[in-house]
Amino acid sequence: MTVLKVEFLSLTFLRPRHVFLLLLVASIVLMSLLLAGCSSSFSVMPRIYLLNIGYNGGTVYQVNGATVVNPQASVVLGNFVGRTALEVRIGYFSICLRSSPGGWLCSQNATSLAENLNPYEDPINLVNVAQNFREKIVFPYLLIIAAALSFIVFVLILPYPPLLKTVAVGVCFLSAVLVLISVLWQHTASVAAANVATNLGNGTVFTGVGITAMILGWFTFGLLTLTVIGVYFFVAIHALHAV
């Protein structure tokens, strides 16, 4: 009688170091996606944006309030804007726009995008507003430095002397702090710009903060935080065993 023996896949090869490496790879990939948002009209890239701003397509929302000096501003701007439906999305290095239902047009060169539009498609120059926001407020370099530091940590926690792993804890902590600052900056700047643009538009424009970009940023921070905690306890346990 033949006895069949089924063995499940053994995970003994999976060490804590491998888990940390996977977390670092995932964080680097997420940061790369965040930085590459709006760089191409392909796939999900136009969905990864910091801020979007566009016209309401002819729908005007009356602005009321005790501080509204000219209640007719919404009507005047609404007549001027007309039924244009341009939407602009802003990434760290690129801008995407869509002037009608259909595909997105994305580029790092906002001038080339503006040249494809007629005055009636962008009557109050939202492309220029988007370009100024990207140039003067968006700051991608903290994420770039954080990605470089994460790669250094990736190298340091390979099978090298314990001292290098101790250094890796500090480097990874610095990377996580840079990501946290970048995400907070990104979120605060986008929300503030969205509110200002909506109010100045007097009900003729809409704005929104990129949810996908926010998720990518906070997930990256979470992964790096887990890596810092994990490597710290890994080094501490090894130090106790060595005593």
N, C-alpha and C positions, 0 to 999 in steps of 0.2 A: 504494500500500500504506500502510495507516494504521499509524503507529507509536504504540503506547501507552506512555506514560511514567508510571511509578509513583514518587511521591515520599513518603518517610516524613515523619512529623510532625517538624518542626524544633523543637528545644528551646533555640534560641538566646535565647528570651525569658526563660528561667529563669536568674535571677541568684542569687548567693549570698544576697543580702538576702531573696529570696523563700523560700529554704530555711529561713533563720532565722525568718522569719515563720510558716512552717508548723509548725516545732518549737514555737514559743511558743503558737500556737493549740492544738496538741495537748496541751501541758502544762496550759494553762488548762482545757481540756475534762476532762482526767483529774482535776485537782484539784476541779473542780465535781462530777464524779461521786462522788469520794471523800467530799466534804462532804455530798452529797445521799443517801448510803447510808441505807437503812431509812426514808427519808422518805415512801415510798409502797409500797403492796402491789402496785403495777403493775410488770410486766415483771421486770427483774433487780434492782430496788432492794433487796429483802430479802436478796439474795445479797451485797450490799456492806455488810459489817459488821465492826466491830473485834473483837468478842468475842461468843460465844454461850454460853449456859448453859441446861441443861435437866435434867429428870428422866429416869432410865433406864427408865421405863415398867414398874416392878415388878421389874426385874433389879437385884440387889444384889451388889456385889463385896466380898468379905470383905477387910478391911484387916488386914494382919499386919505385924509388925516389932518390933524390940527396944524401941522407944519407945512402942508402943501400950499404954496403960495399961488401956483397956477394950475388949477384942476384940468385945464384944457390941454396941458402938455401931452397927455396920453393921446388925445385925439389928433393933435397936430403931428406928432411923431408917427402915429399909426397911419395917417394919410400919406406921409412922406415915405415910410418904409414900404407900404403896400403889402402885397401877398408873397413877398420873397420868403424862401424857406431855407436859407443857408444855415448850416451848422458847422462849427469849427471845434476841433478837439486838439488839445495841447499835450504833448509829451515832453520828456526831458530834452530831447534833441530835435524833435520833428513836430510837424503840425499836419493834421488831416482835415479835409473839408469835403462837404457834400452839399451841392447847391440844389439838388432835386433828388427824389427817391431813386436809389441805385447804388452804385459802388462809390467807394471813398477814393479821394486823390490825396496822397501823402507825400511829403517832401521835407527835407531839412532847410530848404531854401523857400522862405515865405514869399519872396519876391516873385518867384516863378509861379507859385500858387495864385497870387493876386493877379498876375497877368492873364490868367485863364478866366477871370471873372469880368462881367460887365458892371457898370456903376449901379444899375438897378438890382443886381444880385447881392450887392453889399453896400447899401446906401449910407450906413453910418460907420463903415470901415471896421468891421469886427475882426477881419484878418489882421489889421494893424494892431488892434487891441491885443489879440492873441500873441502876436510876435513880441510886443513889448513885455507882456507877462512872462513869456518864455526867456527872453533875454535878460530882463532886469530883476526878476523875482525867483525864477526856478534856478536851483543850484544843485547840479547832479554830482559834484565832485566828492562829496562826502560818501555817497554810495560807491563811487569808483574806488576810493581809498579803502572802504570797508570790504569790498570784494577782493582787493589785493591782499589785505590783511588776512582774510579768511583763507585764501590760498596758501599764505605763509603758515597759518595754523595747520592746514592740511599736511604740509610737509613736516612740520615740527612734531606732530603726534604719530608719525610713522615710527617703526622700531629703532628709535634713537635713545641716547642716555636720558634718564629721568629729568635731568636739569633742563633739557630742551622742552620737555612736556610742561615743566613749571613755567617756562617762558611762554609757552603756547597759551596757558590760562590767561596771562596778562594781555597778550596780543588779541586773543578772542574776545576778551572783555572790552577792549578798546574798539574792536570792530562792532560789537553789539551796541555800544554807546553811540558810535557814529551813525549807525542805522536808526537808532531811536531818535536822535536829533534830526536826522533827515526826514523821517516819517512825520514827526511833529511839525517840522517846518513846512513840509509838503501839505499836510492837512490844514494847518492854520492859514497858510497863504492862499490855498485854493478856496477855502470857505470865505475868507475876507474878500477876495477878488470877485467871487460869485455874487456876494451880497451887494457890493458896490456896483457891479455891472447891471444887476437886476434893477436896482434903484435908479441908476442913471438912464436906463432904458425906458423908464416910466410905463412899464407894462407891455412893451413891444418886443422884448427879448426874454429868453429863458437861459438859465445857467444850471450847471450841475457839477458836483465833485465826483471824480472817477472812483467808483466803488471797487473795481477790480484792482486798481493801483493801490488803494488803501489796504486791501486784503493782502496783496503781495508784500507790501512793506511791513505790515504787522506780523505776518507769518515768518518773514525773514528774521525779524527781531526775536520772535519766539524760538526759532530753531537755533539761533546763535546763543540765546540765553540758556537753552537746554545743553548746548555743547559746553559752555563755560562751566555750568554746574557739574556736568558729567565728568569732564576732564579734571576739575578741581578735586572731586571725591576720588577719582581714579588715582591721582597723584598722592592724595593724602593717605589712602589705604595702602599703597605701595610703600610709602614712607614709614607707616606704622609697622608693616611687616619687616622692614629693613632694620628696625630698632632691636 
